C-alpha cells in the first residue's frame, strides 16, 4: 500500500511542477542546475513542454 501512495504523491508533484514553473530556471551557462525533484525530472518537464519526448 505504501508504494501505491508514493506513486500518487509523485503524480501530484508533476501537476504542481507544471503550474509553478521553477523547473525552467537554468544556470548562466545554460546548464541545468538544482531542482528539488531531481535534474532528470527537470529535463523531462522541459522536454515535455517543448514537445521533445520522442514518443
Z-matrix of the N, CA and C atoms (Angstrom, degrees):
N
C 1 1.448
C 2 1.531 1 110.89
N 3 1.327 2 116.87 1 -35.92
C 4 1.457 3 120.24 2 -179.25
C 5 1.531 4 110.94 3 -61.66
N 6 1.332 5 117.43 4 -41.62
C 7 1.460 6 121.56 5 179.70
C 8 1.519 7 110.72 6 -59.61
N 9 1.322 8 117.06 7 -42.59
C 10 1.461 9 121.11 8 -179.75
C 11 1.526 10 110.72 9 -64.47
N 12 1.326 11 117.99 10 -42.68
C 13 1.461 12 120.06 11 -179.33
C 14 1.530 13 110.76 12 -66.36
N 15 1.333 14 118.41 13 -36.21
C 16 1.464 15 120.68 14 176.08
C 17 1.518 16 110.84 15 -63.34
N 18 1.316 17 117.13 16 -36.99
C 19 1.458 18 121.65 17 177.85
C 20 1.521 19 110.64 18 -63.13
N 21 1.316 20 116.91 19 -41.68
C 22 1.470 21 121.29 20 178.72
C 23 1.519 22 110.10 21 -64.14
N 24 1.321 23 117.34 22 -41.90
C 25 1.464 24 121.00 23 178.51
C 26 1.520 25 110.17 24 -62.00
N 27 1.325 26 117.92 25 -41.89
C 28 1.469 27 121.02 26 179.19
C 29 1.522 28 111.08 27 -61.86
N 30 1.321 29 117.38 28 -42.15
C 31 1.464 30 120.49 29 179.57
C 32 1.519 31 110.71 30 -62.82
N 33 1.329 32 117.61 31 -39.06
C 34 1.463 33 120.92 32 177.69
C 35 1.526 34 109.85 33 -65.96
N 36 1.335 35 117.73 34 -36.39
C 37 1.460 36 121.29 35 179.18
C 38 1.520 37 110.65 36 -62.12
N 39 1.332 38 117.59 37 -40.44
C 40 1.463 39 120.57 38 178.31
C 41 1.517 40 111.18 39 -60.45
N 42 1.323 41 116.71 40 -42.88
C 43 1.471 42 119.81 41 179.84
C 44 1.516 43 110.61 42 -61.34
N 45 1.315 44 117.09 43 -45.26
C 46 1.461 45 120.77 44 -179.30
C 47 1.523 46 110.19 45 -66.87
N 48 1.311 47 117.67 46 -38.53
C 49 1.466 48 121.50 47 -178.05
C 50 1.521 49 111.80 48 -61.86
N 51 1.307 50 117.61 49 -32.97
C 52 1.457 51 119.98 50 179.51
C 53 1.525 52 110.78 51 -78.56
N 54 1.326 53 117.81 52 -34.46
C 55 1.470 54 121.58 53 179.34
C 56 1.519 55 110.68 54 -71.29
N 57 1.324 56 117.56 55 -44.51
C 58 1.466 57 122.78 56 178.00
C 59 1.528 58 106.53 57 -99.98
N 60 1.335 59 117.90 58 102.34
C 61 1.473 60 121.25 59 -168.26
C 62 1.528 61 116.03 60 -80.23
N 63 1.326 62 118.54 61 40.50
C 64 1.468 63 119.27 62 179.80
C 65 1.527 64 111.68 63 -67.85
N 66 1.328 65 118.27 64 -15.07
C 67 1.465 66 121.05 65 177.20
C 68 1.530 67 111.55 66 -70.30
N 69 1.317 68 117.06 67 -11.25
C 70 1.471 69 120.64 68 -179.59
C 71 1.523 70 113.18 69 -83.85
N 72 1.313 71 117.78 70 -8.13
C 73 1.464 72 121.45 71 -179.93
C 74 1.523 73 108.40 72 -74.99
N 75 1.335 74 115.45 73 125.84
C 76 1.466 75 120.65 74 178.56
C 77 1.525 76 108.97 75 -125.69
N 78 1.311 77 116.59 76 164.43
C 79 1.457 78 121.47 77 -179.37
C 80 1.522 79 111.66 78 -71.90
N 81 1.320 80 116.13 79 166.18
C 82 1.466 81 121.62 80 179.19
C 83 1.519 82 112.22 81 -57.61
N 84 1.326 83 116.42 82 -32.40
C 85 1.464 84 120.48 83 -178.61
C 86 1.530 85 112.69 84 -86.59
N 87 1.346 86 116.92 85 4.94
C 88 1.460 87 120.90 86 177.96
C 89 1.519 88 114.50 87 87.25
N 90 1.332 89 116.82 88 0.37
C 91 1.463 90 120.79 89 -179.84
C 92 1.524 91 110.32 90 -87.13
N 93 1.334 92 114.52 91 157.41
C 94 1.456 93 119.56 92 176.55
C 95 1.519 94 109.32 93 -72.81
N 96 1.318 95 115.73 94 134.88
C 97 1.462 96 121.54 95 177.78
C 98 1.520 97 108.77 96 -126.81
N 99 1.312 98 116.69 97 170.08
C 100 1.450 99 125.65 98 -174.90
C 101 1.522 100 118.05 99 -20.24
N 102 1.317 101 114.58 100 133.29
C 103 1.461 102 122.71 101 175.97
C 104 1.516 103 106.85 102 -151.87
N 105 1.322 104 117.33 103 128.45
C 106 1.459 105 122.14 104 -176.18
C 107 1.515 106 114.43 105 -56.61
N 108 1.321 107 116.86 106 -29.28
C 109 1.457 108 120.66 107 -179.28
C 110 1.513 109 113.36 108 -86.25
N 111 1.317 110 117.45 109 -1.58
C 112 1.464 111 121.49 110 -178.22
C 113 1.520 112 110.66 111 99.71
N 114 1.316 113 115.71 112 145.10
C 115 1.465 114 120.12 113 -177.32
C 116 1.522 115 112.15 114 -65.71
N 117 1.333 116 117.55 115 -31.62
C 118 1.470 117 119.95 116 178.21
C 119 1.523 118 110.07 117 -63.45
N 120 1.347 119 117.04 118 -37.97
C 121 1.464 120 120.38 119 179.51
C 122 1.534 121 110.31 120 -72.12
N 123 1.326 122 116.23 121 -37.08
C 124 1.461 123 120.72 122 177.54
C 125 1.527 124 109.46 123 -60.29
N 126 1.337 125 116.92 124 -46.25
C 127 1.463 126 121.34 125 178.56
C 128 1.521 127 110.49 126 -62.17
N 129 1.331 128 116.79 127 -41.44
C 130 1.465 129 121.12 128 178.82
C 131 1.530 130 110.87 129 -60.21
N 132 1.329 131 117.34 130 -45.97
C 133 1.464 132 120.80 131 -179.02
C 134 1.526 133 111.45 132 -65.13
N 135 1.325 134 117.09 133 -40.39
C 136 1.465 135 120.07 134 177.67
C 137 1.527 136 110.65 135 -63.74
N 138 1.329 137 116.99 136 -43.19
C 139 1.465 138 120.71 137 177.37
C 140 1.521 139 111.16 138 -64.18
N 141 1.324 140 116.53 139 -39.41
C 142 1.459 141 121.29 140 178.40
C 143 1.525 142 110.48 141 -59.68
N 144 1.310 143 116.62 142 -45.55
C 145 1.465 144 121.08 143 -179.33
C 146 1.528 145 112.19 144 -67.19
N 147 1.321 146 116.94 145 -32.87
C 148 1.465 147 119.96 146 -179.61
C 149 1.520 148 112.46 147 -86.42
N 150 1.330 149 116.99 148 -7.59
C 151 1.461 150 120.43 149 -178.59
C 152 1.513 151 112.79 150 76.67
N 153 1.338 152 117.45 151 25.24
C 154 1.468 153 122.35 152 -177.01
C 155 1.520 154 112.97 153 -105.85
N 156 1.307 155 118.07 154 42.39
C 157 1.461 156 119.16 155 -178.57
C 158 1.515 157 112.43 156 -87.90
N 159 1.312 158 117.87 157 -12.68
C 160 1.453 159 121.04 158 178.30
C 161 1.513 160 113.72 159 67.39
N 162 1.313 161 116.21 160 30.06
C 163 1.471 162 119.70 161 179.34
C 164 1.503 163 111.34 162 -85.25
